[in-house]
Amino acid sequence: PTISTLSQAPEAFLDLLTRALLGMSLADTRKKIEQTVKPAQASIHSTIQDVYRYLYDDAFAKLVRQKCATGLRQAQEYEQIVLGSHSLGTVVAFDTLNEWTEATPKISYWFTLGCPLNKILHLRPHSSNVLKNPNVTHWYNVYDTTDLVGGPLGPTFKKPGYAIHDIYVDIADDPLGSHDYFHNQTTLNLIAGVL
């Protein structure tokens, strides 16, 4: 099926997207969510719609990247910048850093938490797997193996000159709880250590 035919059949598209991103059907994803959280706590439908809009609505994606670039531009007044990004935000940051056209932003440390870039390669085959920005000094990718979204990036993703530092953290045993990096002490210690 094509994107245009799938956009007219949202359930079919959502099923295809969850299979590509999470490796399981939409029905199985919904069952996992029901088993791990109360229905009011998560909306897989709205989350997948956000992913869809960013990946396939060029105007929306450009607006999101412009906001990210504005924040990075404002941060350039500092000697060192620690950039933290989570989930789809890691894709936005990666895209923004790769298309930066002004003086290259300096990023001392970039933390990607629950990063789906490996999965995004399946949805956007034209995507680059190389961080072209030469001024990102350290890239730490933090992941939990039970996280449905994130995972290790190396050796698929590269930054010329060094390897990405994949760091496993044990957050939770359930797939949704494992995506909550901001309440994990190990993750917070890693970020605090460079601040």
TAURBEL-V171759 format. One record per helix or strand of 3 or more residues. SS is the DSSP state (alpha for helix, beta for strand). FROM is the first residue (numbers start at 1). TO is the last residue. If there is no record, write none. Layout:
{{SS & FROM & TO} {SS & FROM & TO}}
This chain:
{{alpha & 3 & 7} {alpha & 10 & 22} {alpha & 26 & 36} {alpha & 39 & 41} {alpha & 44 & 56} {alpha & 58 & 75} {beta & 82 & 86} {alpha & 88 & 98} {beta & 107 & 113} {alpha & 117 & 123} {beta & 136 & 143} {beta & 165 & 168} {alpha & 177 & 179} {alpha & 181 & 183} {alpha & 185 & 194}}
